[in-house]
Amino acid sequence: MARKVRGPAALKSAALTIEYEYRMLLVGFLAWGRAPTTEERNLVLEAFLVHTRNLRDFFAKSGQSDDILARDFVSQMPRIAMPYLRSKPFRKRLNRKLAHLSYSRPRLTSGWERETICREIEVAMRRFLERLQEENPRRVPWFGDVPGILAPLGTVATLAEELEA
């Protein structure tokens, strides 16, 4: 079944939602290293993972009829590879951590590759916005500050350096 074609007003509103998700992902990345207690680090991590999941799903090939997908904005999606975020172990662990109370939850490993997560989303966002710029440059500003945040190549590396400062 073909996806419903959204009008400019709906797409512009959706783009602001994506800007919010991206900003919150980066805020979570930075805040995790600054959270003083285990409980606060867990809270920040869970928020970071929610925004990770939302952005990963934005770049999915398909979704529910009401889901915001990158392909709603462009006629030809660039290839988006997210090997870590789309891997079965990551997906299973993410779902158990965020969405399912299970007996196996306490046995989940605690380390999350935050830099890898941000890097994969950063590359996906960059490729998507480059394609959008080629196809419909008037839509790029709809994403607010995201293009500016991405401007310096290696945003994740810059953020990691800030954490250590």
Protein Blocks (a to p, Z undefined) as FASTA:
>chain_A
ZZddddfklmmmmmmmmmmmmmmmmmmmmmmmmpmbfklmmmmmmmmmmmmmmmmmmmpm
bdcfkbccfklmpmbdcddddfklmpmklmmmmmmmmmoccfklmmpcfbdcfklmmmmm
mmmmmmmmmmmmmmmmmlmmmnommmmmmmpghklmmmmmmmmZZ
